[in-house]
Amino acid sequence: MKEKELRRLSLLQMRSLLLEAADTADADLNQEIHAYVNRHVAVAKHMITSVTRHLTDHPSLLEEMRVVLVRQGHAHPVINLLPVDLQAGDLFFLGRNSTAHVRGLSDDVAGEGVVMSDEVFGLALGNAIPPALDGHLRSFRLSLSAAEQACFSQFVSLLYDTLQQDDCSPQVFLGMASAFWWYVDSLYQRHAPGDQAAQSREQQLFARFIALVNAYARREHTLDFYASRLCLSPRYMSTLVRQVSGRGAKAWIDEALLTAIKVDLRHTSKPLKQIADELCFPGMSFFGKFFKRMTGQTPMAYRRSAEG
């Protein structure tokens, strides 16, 4: 049987699929599925089986990070080409730009979870990124106790209810999002100490590289800077990062820099030249070319689309 082609799945594409699935199942997105989705965040309090199957039965490249809790039933996804078995009570975190294809779902499967863009994640956490979510882990699975599941569900409900309010305060939501992600990190630290101790030297170096990128990407854009901080040659560092993460070191640096630009364009009124200067571009031409290469848009076009 021929494999289906990999599709990119952004949050907006996810919303379209959810609406399509809700129509097929004769369900209401808010009333029966309890899902809120916009271009930057998705919060699902309850997903019925038919909708979950419609959303996950095609191999997808998932652009944003996400975390889900299986409330009942079981699922058998293939994540980054590796099979995973998920049972009721399992929490699963999936980093950005991961591939996923669910090959099996029980008829009674149900779950909840959160998906978030890098922009909103960055606004919520700032430079204080929880260690488990700093990018060095592509995915992880945890088996939660009943009390931990209940606490996770309370966080999801708070985020969902806040987003449903017409006068939702961005500061309130971002504060809740920060607390939510730190809770996910605390679950990882509690349940996976053995994984941390068993990290290879390459994985430890990659974790240090990601921490440096999170701290310095706004002003340091070259491989030489990060390699020198790690006491490695740029060539060896690039090879190591690709072996551990499947992506080149420059791609990680450029993506962090792009996120910083998008945050400034969308959430501040700074002139473009000020943004370029603060992010240490040598000139407006370099700034504009970098942004267009990464997004296909000019910085001003992106800002206008965000305002719209």
C-alpha positions in Angstrom: 0.0 0.0 0.0 1.4 3.4 -1.0 2.2 5.7 1.9 0.4 9.0 2.1 2.5 12.1 1.4 3.6 14.2 4.4 1.5 17.3 4.9 2.4 20.5 6.8 -0.1 21.1 9.6 -0.2 24.6 11.1 -2.8 25.8 13.6 -5.0 27.4 11.0 -4.9 24.2 8.9 -5.8 22.3 12.1 -8.8 24.6 12.7 -10.0 23.9 9.1 -9.7 20.2 9.7 -11.5 20.4 13.0 -14.4 22.3 11.5 -14.6 19.8 8.6 -14.5 16.9 11.1 -17.2 18.5 13.3 -19.5 18.9 10.3 -19.0 15.2 9.4 -19.7 14.1 12.9 -22.6 16.6 13.2 -20.9 18.1 16.3 -20.3 21.7 17.4 -16.6 22.8 17.8 -17.3 24.6 21.1 -20.2 22.7 22.6 -19.3 19.0 21.9 -15.6 19.0 21.1 -14.7 21.8 23.4 -11.8 23.1 21.3 -10.6 26.7 20.7 -8.2 27.3 17.8 -6.6 30.4 16.3 -3.4 31.0 14.5 -1.3 31.0 17.6 -2.9 28.6 20.1 -5.2 25.7 20.4 -6.8 24.3 23.6 -8.9 21.2 23.5 -10.8 20.2 26.6 -12.4 17.2 24.9 -11.9 15.4 21.6 -14.3 12.8 20.4 -12.9 9.7 18.6 -14.2 10.5 15.1 -12.6 14.0 15.2 -9.3 12.7 16.5 -9.2 10.1 13.8 -10.0 12.7 11.1 -7.2 15.0 12.4 -4.5 12.4 12.8 -4.9 9.7 10.1 -2.6 11.5 7.6 1.2 11.8 8.1 1.8 15.4 9.1 4.7 17.8 9.9 3.5 19.6 13.0 4.8 23.2 13.0 4.0 24.0 16.6 4.8 22.3 20.0 2.0 20.5 21.7 1.2 18.4 24.7 -1.7 16.0 25.0 -3.2 13.8 27.8 -5.0 10.6 26.9 -8.0 10.5 29.2 -9.4 7.1 28.1 -8.7 4.5 25.4 -5.4 4.1 23.6 -3.5 5.4 20.6 -0.6 4.1 18.5 1.1 7.0 16.7 4.4 7.0 14.8 6.4 10.0 16.0 9.5 11.1 14.1 9.5 7.7 12.5 9.4 5.9 15.9 6.3 3.9 17.1 4.8 5.0 20.4 2.0 3.4 22.5 -0.2 5.7 24.5 -2.6 4.5 27.1 -5.1 6.3 29.4 -3.2 8.5 31.8 -0.3 9.1 29.5 0.9 12.6 28.8 2.8 13.1 25.5 4.9 16.2 24.6 5.8 16.8 21.0 8.3 19.5 20.0 7.9 21.8 17.0 8.5 20.5 13.5 8.0 16.9 14.4 6.3 14.3 12.2 3.3 12.3 13.4 1.0 9.7 12.0 -1.5 7.9 14.2 -1.9 4.4 12.8 -4.3 3.1 15.4 -7.0 4.5 17.8 -9.4 2.7 20.1 -13.1 3.5 19.5 -13.3 5.1 23.0 -10.2 7.2 22.8 -10.6 10.7 24.3 -8.1 13.4 25.3 -7.2 17.0 25.9 -4.3 19.2 25.2 -2.6 22.4 24.2 -0.8 23.6 21.0 1.1 26.8 21.0 3.2 28.8 18.5 6.7 29.9 19.2 5.6 33.5 19.4 3.1 33.0 22.2 5.4 30.6 23.9 8.1 33.2 23.9 5.8 35.9 25.1 4.6 33.7 28.0 8.1 32.5 29.1 10.5 35.2 28.0 14.1 34.0 28.4 13.2 31.7 31.3 12.5 28.6 29.3 11.6 25.4 31.3 14.5 22.9 30.8 12.4 20.1 29.4 10.9 22.4 26.8 14.0 24.3 25.6 14.2 22.3 22.4 16.7 19.6 23.2 13.9 17.0 23.7 11.9 16.3 20.5 9.3 14.3 22.5 8.6 12.6 25.8 5.9 10.4 27.3 5.0 10.3 31.0 2.5 8.2 32.9 0.6 10.5 35.3 -1.1 9.7 38.6 -4.8 10.5 39.0 -4.0 13.7 40.9 -1.6 14.9 38.2 -4.1 14.2 35.5 -6.7 16.2 37.4 -4.3 19.2 37.8 -3.4 19.1 34.1 -7.1 19.1 33.3 -7.6 22.1 35.5 -4.9 24.0 33.7 -6.4 23.1 30.3 -9.9 24.2 31.5 -8.6 27.6 32.7 -6.8 28.3 29.4 -9.9 27.3 27.5 -12.3 29.3 29.6 -10.0 32.4 29.4 -9.8 32.2 25.6 -13.6 32.0 25.4 -14.0 35.3 27.1 -14.7 38.3 24.7 -12.6 40.6 26.9 -9.7 38.0 27.4 -6.7 39.9 28.8 -3.5 38.9 27.0 -1.5 39.3 30.2 -3.8 37.0 32.1 -3.6 34.3 29.4 0.1 34.6 29.0 0.5 34.3 32.8 -1.6 31.1 32.8 0.3 29.8 29.8 3.6 30.3 31.6 2.3 28.5 34.7 1.0 25.6 32.5 4.3 25.0 30.7 6.2 25.1 34.0 3.8 22.5 35.4 4.5 20.3 32.3 8.2 20.8 33.0 7.7 19.8 36.7 6.0 16.6 35.6 9.0 15.8 33.4 11.5 16.5 36.2 9.4 14.3 38.5 8.9 11.3 36.3 12.0 11.2 34.1 15.2 11.7 36.2 16.6 8.5 34.8 16.3 9.8 31.3 18.3 12.9 32.3 21.0 10.9 34.0 21.3 8.7 31.0 21.9 11.5 28.5 24.8 10.9 26.2 27.6 13.5 25.9 26.2 14.5 22.5 22.7 15.1 24.0 24.2 17.1 26.9 26.1 19.3 24.4 23.0 19.8 22.3 21.0 20.8 25.4 23.7 23.4 26.2 23.6 24.6 22.6 19.8 25.1 22.8 20.2 27.0 26.1 22.7 29.3 24.5 20.5 29.9 21.4 17.6 30.8 23.7 19.7 33.2 25.6 21.7 34.9 22.8 19.9 34.5 19.4 18.6 38.1 19.5 22.2 39.4 19.1 24.4 36.5 18.1 23.6 34.9 14.7 26.8 33.0 13.8 27.9 29.4 14.3 31.3 30.6 15.5 29.9 32.3 18.6 28.0 29.2 19.8 30.8 26.8 18.9 33.3 28.9 20.9 31.0 28.9 24.0 30.9 25.1 23.8 34.6 24.8 23.1 33.9 23.0 19.8 34.8 23.7 16.2 31.8 25.1 14.2 32.0 22.0 11.9 31.8 19.5 14.7 29.1 21.4 16.5 27.0 21.5 13.3 27.4 17.7 12.8 26.6 17.0 16.4 23.4 19.1 16.4 22.2 17.5 13.2 22.9 14.0 14.6 20.9 14.7 17.8 18.0 16.8 16.5 17.8 16.0 12.7 18.3 19.8 12.0 21.3 21.9 11.4 22.7 24.3 14.0 22.1 27.3 11.8 18.4 26.3 11.4 18.0 26.4 15.2 19.7 29.9 15.4 17.7 31.3 12.5 14.4 30.0 13.8 15.0 31.6 17.2 15.9 34.8 15.6 12.8 34.7 13.3 10.6 34.2 16.4 12.1 37.2 18.1 11.4 39.3 15.0 7.8 38.1 14.7 7.2 39.0 18.3 8.5 42.5 17.8 6.5 43.0 14.6 3.3 41.7 16.0 3.3 42.9 19.6 5.3 46.2 19.5 5.1 49.4 17.5 8.8 49.6 17.1 10.0 51.0 13.7 11.6 48.4 11.5 15.0 50.0 11.7 14.9 49.8 15.5 14.0 46.1 15.4 16.9 45.5 12.9 19.3 47.5 15.1 18.3 45.8 18.4 18.6 42.4 16.7 22.1 43.3 15.5 21.5 43.1 11.7 24.2 45.1 9.8 21.5 47.0 7.9 17.9 47.1 6.8 18.7 45.2 3.6 20.1 42.2 5.5 17.1 42.4 7.9 14.6 42.4 5.1 16.3 39.7 3.0 16.6 37.4 6.1 12.9 37.8 7.0 11.7 37.3 3.4 13.9 34.2 2.9 12.4 32.7 6.1 8.8 33.6 5.6 8.2 34.6 2.0 6.9 38.0 3.2 8.5 41.4 3.9 8.6 42.5 7.5 6.0 45.3 6.8 3.7 42.9 5.0 3.8 40.5 8.0 3.1 43.3 10.4 0.1 44.4 8.3 -1.3 40.9 8.1 -0.9 40.5 11.8 -2.8 43.8 12.4 -5.6 42.5 10.1 
